């Protein structure tokens, strides 16, 4: 068996011993990593879009203020 492998397992006791079943967690861990990457990409996208919107609002307000006469 390779080092570092993880398994989800269950053991059921019966009169003469135990029945043990196990499943590797590789696919579950891969799915969790994929979801984590997608959440990170969405977060970065939100930060970039929010920054662009703030810049656009700032420039718009600056343009409106520069058109005013004293």
C-alpha positions as CSV (number, residue, x, y, z in Angstrom):
1,X,0.0,0.0,0.0
2,X,1.3,3.5,-0.9
3,X,2.1,6.0,1.9
4,X,-0.3,8.9,2.2
5,X,-3.4,7.3,0.9
6,X,-6.6,8.0,2.9
7,X,-9.7,5.9,3.1
8,X,-13.2,6.3,4.5
9,X,-14.0,3.1,6.3
10,X,-16.7,1.4,8.3
11,X,-16.6,-1.6,10.4
12,X,-19.7,-3.7,11.5
13,X,-19.4,-6.2,14.3
14,X,-21.1,-9.5,14.0
15,X,-21.1,-12.6,16.2
16,X,-17.8,-14.0,14.9
17,X,-15.9,-10.9,14.1
18,X,-16.0,-7.7,12.0
19,X,-16.9,-6.8,8.4
20,X,-14.8,-3.9,7.2
21,X,-15.3,-1.9,4.0
22,X,-13.2,1.1,2.8
23,X,-13.2,3.5,-0.1
24,X,-10.4,5.8,-1.1
25,X,-10.9,9.5,-0.6
26,X,-9.0,10.5,-3.7
27,X,-12.1,11.5,-5.7
28,X,-13.6,13.4,-2.8
29,X,-10.4,15.3,-2.2
30,X,-10.1,16.1,-5.9
31,X,-13.6,17.4,-5.9
32,X,-13.0,19.6,-2.8
33,X,-9.8,21.0,-4.5
34,X,-11.8,21.8,-7.7
35,X,-14.5,23.6,-5.7
36,X,-11.8,25.5,-3.8
37,X,-10.2,26.6,-7.1
38,X,-13.6,27.8,-8.4
39,X,-14.4,29.7,-5.2
40,X,-10.9,31.4,-5.4
41,X,-11.5,32.4,-9.1
42,X,-15.0,33.8,-8.2
43,X,-13.6,35.8,-5.3
44,X,-10.8,37.3,-7.4
45,X,-13.3,38.1,-10.1
46,X,-15.5,39.9,-7.6
47,X,-12.6,41.9,-6.2
48,X,-11.6,43.0,-9.7
49,X,-15.1,43.9,-10.8
50,X,-15.7,45.8,-7.6
51,X,-12.5,47.7,-8.0
52,X,-13.4,48.6,-11.6
53,X,-16.9,49.7,-10.5
54,X,-15.4,51.9,-7.8
55,X,-12.9,53.5,-10.2
56,X,-15.8,54.1,-12.7
57,X,-17.9,55.8,-10.0
58,X,-14.9,57.9,-8.8
59,X,-14.2,59.1,-12.4
60,X,-17.9,59.9,-13.0
61,X,-18.1,61.9,-9.8
62,X,-14.9,63.7,-10.6
63,X,-16.2,64.5,-14.1
64,X,-19.5,65.8,-12.6
65,X,-17.6,67.9,-10.0
66,X,-15.3,69.4,-12.6
67,X,-18.2,70.7,-14.7
68,X,-19.6,72.8,-11.8
69,X,-18.8,76.4,-11.7
70,X,-18.2,78.4,-8.5
